[in-house]
Amino acid sequence: MAEQAEQAFAKTFLNTLSTQPITYADDYQQPAQNSLKRVPVLQTARGIVIFIRHVLAKAMASISLVFKSLKPPASYTISVQPTDTIAAIKSQLAAQAGAPPVDAQRLLLKGKALADAKLLKEYSVQDGVTVNLMIKPGFEWDPSKAAAMTSPSSHSPASAQQPSPSPASLEKPTRKHQRIPSLVLSPSPSETPGVVEKDITLTLDTSSMPSPSIQAETLSTYHATVSNPEFWERLYAFVKSEFTTDTDAHQAFEDFLCATKGSLTPHEIAKIRDHVGVIGMSGKIYTFRSES
């Protein structure tokens, strides 16, 4: 009994101690075997930075390429970047004196054509490598002449130089084509089933129509005639000889005058009425000038 009591007391005492907070002195140092190993973080980061710098320096370093053409013989040496596209290199080559334009260039490296969209570094090109320069079919190029190359398709008849017009053709302008007006008549739907009505096209013949200048001349002659009071005096005498009563003659004269009012001014109408002696009031009542 005494031994069991001691064990129970010791167990209770140890549990009580474990619940108490542990306080370390200010000069406490953890044993070395319990410390974590130091990771060389700075050395790894420094290595990555050095590697990146090396790659960038290598990528940004310019290299010299020799572009050589056999037919015709020519050679060009330019400095390019490995990150340049083949299209940019062609443009740089075309800027050289006597070099062919971009559209005519075809670059070959070890018998393989270089694509315009790819970068130079994708072909693993080293400094001083010779690139074959060929001319595409259909182009003419002479390195001795620093002239722009032209394609055969550019010498089309449409782009050929037009002959200068003669003085006679400048004096007499050519008559432009005039479209003949036409009228399409669409019939109403037929009530008889199975019967298809067709449209009727009427074409106006403009060959017999007078020109605008002739129409203007005719209109000018018409106005000069109807605005002359003597014309209306003769017309009034004519209608009086045709009708048996004066009222009918006056009515006919007034109808002719009203039909011509669109071509006359109020002053001309008043002058005609005063000269003939017929004055109409609302088209119903007339007063006549007494004959001497």
C-alpha positions in Angstrom: 0.0 0.0 0.0 2.7 2.4 0.9 4.5 1.8 -2.5 1.4 2.4 -4.5 0.7 5.6 -2.6 4.2 6.8 -3.5 3.8 6.1 -7.2 0.5 7.9 -7.3 2.0 11.0 -5.6 5.0 11.0 -8.0 2.7 10.8 -11.0 0.6 13.6 -9.8 3.6 15.7 -9.0 5.1 15.2 -12.5 1.8 16.1 -14.2 1.7 19.3 -12.2 5.3 20.2 -13.2 4.6 19.6 -16.9 1.8 22.2 -16.9 4.1 24.9 -15.6 5.7 27.2 -18.3 9.5 26.8 -18.9 11.5 29.9 -18.5 15.1 30.1 -20.0 17.8 32.4 -18.9 18.9 35.3 -21.2 22.3 33.5 -21.8 20.8 30.2 -22.6 22.2 28.5 -25.8 20.7 25.5 -27.4 22.9 22.5 -27.8 24.6 22.2 -31.2 23.2 18.7 -31.9 19.7 20.1 -31.6 20.2 23.0 -34.0 19.1 22.9 -37.7 21.7 22.7 -40.5 22.3 26.1 -42.3 21.1 26.1 -45.9 23.4 28.0 -48.3 20.6 30.2 -49.7 22.9 33.1 -50.7 25.3 31.0 -52.7 22.4 29.4 -54.7 20.8 32.8 -55.5 24.2 34.1 -56.5 24.7 31.2 -58.9 21.3 31.7 -60.5 22.0 35.4 -61.0 25.4 34.6 -62.6 23.8 32.1 -64.9 21.1 34.5 -66.0 23.7 37.2 -66.7 25.8 34.8 -68.7 22.8 33.7 -70.8 21.7 37.3 -71.4 25.2 38.4 -72.3 25.5 35.5 -74.8 22.1 36.2 -76.3 22.7 40.0 -76.7 26.2 39.5 -78.2 26.1 40.5 -81.8 27.6 38.1 -84.4 28.8 38.7 -88.0 27.3 36.9 -90.9 28.5 36.7 -94.4 25.8 36.6 -97.1 27.3 35.3 -100.3 25.7 35.1 -103.8 27.1 33.0 -106.6 24.9 34.2 -109.5 25.6 37.1 -109.8 28.7 37.1 -107.6 28.3 39.3 -104.5 29.1 39.3 -100.8 27.9 41.2 -97.8 28.9 41.2 -94.2 26.6 42.5 -91.5 26.3 42.3 -87.7 23.1 40.8 -86.4 21.7 39.8 -83.0 20.8 36.1 -82.3 17.3 37.3 -81.2 16.6 39.0 -84.6 14.1 37.4 -86.9 15.0 36.3 -90.4 12.7 38.9 -91.8 14.5 41.7 -89.9 17.9 40.4 -91.1 16.6 40.5 -94.7 15.6 44.1 -94.2 19.0 44.9 -92.8 20.6 43.2 -95.8 18.4 45.1 -98.3 19.7 48.3 -96.8 23.2 47.6 -98.0 24.3 49.3 -101.2 23.5 47.2 -104.3 21.8 44.5 -102.2 18.5 42.9 -103.5 15.2 43.9 -102.0 13.5 41.8 -99.3 10.9 40.3 -101.7 13.6 38.9 -103.9 15.9 37.4 -101.2 16.1 33.7 -100.3 18.5 32.8 -97.5 19.9 29.2 -97.3 22.0 27.8 -94.5 23.5 24.4 -95.3 20.9 23.9 -98.0 18.0 24.7 -95.7 15.8 27.7 -96.3 15.5 30.2 -93.4 11.9 31.0 -92.5 11.1 34.7 -92.0 9.1 34.2 -88.8 11.8 32.3 -86.9 14.7 33.8 -84.8 18.3 33.5 -85.9 19.2 31.6 -82.7 16.8 28.8 -83.6 19.2 27.7 -86.3 22.3 27.6 -84.0 24.2 30.1 -86.2 27.7 30.8 -85.1 29.8 33.9 -85.6 31.3 34.2 -89.1 29.0 31.7 -90.7 28.4 32.1 -94.4 24.7 32.2 -95.5 23.9 31.6 -99.2 22.0 34.4 -100.8 19.8 33.4 -103.8 17.4 35.4 -105.9 13.8 34.2 -106.3 12.7 33.3 -109.9 11.2 36.2 -111.8 13.5 38.9 -110.4 16.4 40.6 -112.1 19.3 41.9 -110.0 22.6 43.4 -110.9 24.9 44.1 -107.9 27.0 46.6 -109.9 24.0 48.8 -110.3 22.5 50.2 -107.1 19.0 50.2 -108.5 15.9 48.8 -107.1 14.9 45.4 -108.5 11.5 45.1 -110.2 9.3 42.0 -110.6 8.0 41.0 -114.1 4.5 41.3 -112.7 5.0 45.0 -112.1 5.4 45.6 -115.9 1.7 44.9 -116.5 -0.2 46.7 -119.3 -2.2 48.6 -116.6 1.0 50.2 -115.2 2.6 50.9 -118.5 3.1 54.6 -119.3 0.1 56.0 -121.1 0.8 58.1 -124.3 0.3 61.8 -123.9 -3.0 62.9 -125.5 -2.9 64.9 -128.7 -3.9 68.5 -128.8 -6.9 67.6 -130.9 -8.2 65.2 -128.2 -7.8 67.9 -125.6 -9.8 70.5 -127.6 -12.7 68.1 -128.3 -13.8 66.3 -125.2 -15.1 62.8 -125.9 -18.8 62.2 -125.4 -19.6 60.0 -122.4 -21.9 57.1 -122.6 -25.4 58.0 -121.6 -27.6 55.4 -120.0 -30.9 54.9 -121.8 -33.8 55.1 -119.3 -36.2 52.2 -119.1 -39.4 51.6 -117.3 -40.5 48.2 -115.9 -44.2 47.6 -115.6 -45.1 44.8 -113.1 -48.7 43.5 -113.7 -51.0 42.8 -110.8 -51.2 39.2 -109.7 -53.5 37.1 -112.0 -56.6 35.6 -110.5 -56.4 32.6 -112.8 -54.3 29.9 -111.2 -51.4 28.6 -113.2 -51.0 31.8 -115.2 -47.7 33.6 -114.7 -47.6 37.3 -115.6 -44.3 38.7 -116.9 -42.9 42.1 -116.4 -43.0 44.5 -119.3 -39.9 46.6 -119.9 -40.3 49.9 -121.9 -37.1 51.5 -123.2 -37.3 55.2 -124.0 -35.6 56.3 -127.3 -33.6 59.3 -126.4 -32.2 59.7 -130.0 -35.2 61.8 -131.0 -35.3 63.9 -127.8 -33.9 67.4 -128.2 -30.7 68.3 -126.4 -30.9 70.6 -123.3 -29.6 73.5 -125.4 -32.4 73.1 -128.0 -35.0 72.8 -125.2 -33.7 76.0 -123.7 -33.8 77.8 -127.0 -37.4 76.5 -127.6 -38.5 77.6 -124.2 -36.9 81.0 -124.8 -38.8 81.4 -128.1 -42.1 80.3 -126.5 -41.8 82.8 -123.7 -40.9 85.6 -126.1 -44.0 84.8 -128.2 -46.6 84.4 -125.3 -45.3 87.5 -123.6 -46.0 89.7 -126.7 -49.3 91.5 -126.3 -49.8 91.6 -130.1 -49.9 87.7 -130.1 -52.9 87.9 -127.6 -54.5 90.6 -129.7 -54.5 88.3 -132.8 -55.6 85.4 -130.7 -58.5 87.4 -129.3 -59.5 88.4 -132.8 -59.4 84.7 -133.9 -61.6 83.4 -131.0 -64.2 86.2 -131.7 -64.4 85.0 -135.3 -64.9 81.4 -134.2 -67.5 81.9 -131.5 -71.0 83.3 -132.2 -71.3 85.1 -128.9 -69.0 87.4 -127.1 -69.3 85.6 -123.8 -67.9 82.3 -125.4 -65.1 84.3 -127.1 -64.2 85.9 -123.8 -64.3 82.6 -122.0 -62.0 81.0 -124.6 -59.5 83.9 -124.4 -59.5 83.7 -120.6 -58.9 79.9 -120.7 -55.9 80.3 -123.0 -54.5 83.1 -120.8 -55.0 81.1 -117.6 -53.2 78.1 -119.2 -50.2 80.3 -120.0 -49.9 82.0 -116.6 -47.2 79.7 -115.5 -44.8 81.2 -118.1 -45.8 84.8 -117.5 -45.1 87.3 -114.8 -47.9 89.4 -113.2 -46.5 92.5 -114.9 -46.7 90.7 -118.4 -50.2 89.5 -117.7 -51.3 93.0 -116.7 -49.7 94.4 -119.9 -51.5 91.9 -122.1 -54.9 92.6 -120.5 -54.4 96.3 -120.8 -53.3 96.0 -124.5 -56.2 93.6 -125.5 -58.7 95.3 -123.3 -60.0 92.1 -121.5 -59.9 92.3 -117.7 -61.1 89.2 -115.8 -62.5 89.3 -112.3 -62.4 85.8 -110.6 -62.7 84.4 -114.1 -66.4 85.3 -114.4 -66.9 89.0 -115.0 -65.1 90.8 -117.9 -64.8 94.4 -118.8 -63.8 95.4 -122.3 -62.0 98.4 -123.6 -64.2 100.6 -125.9 -63.1 100.6 -129.5 -62.4 103.9 -131.0 
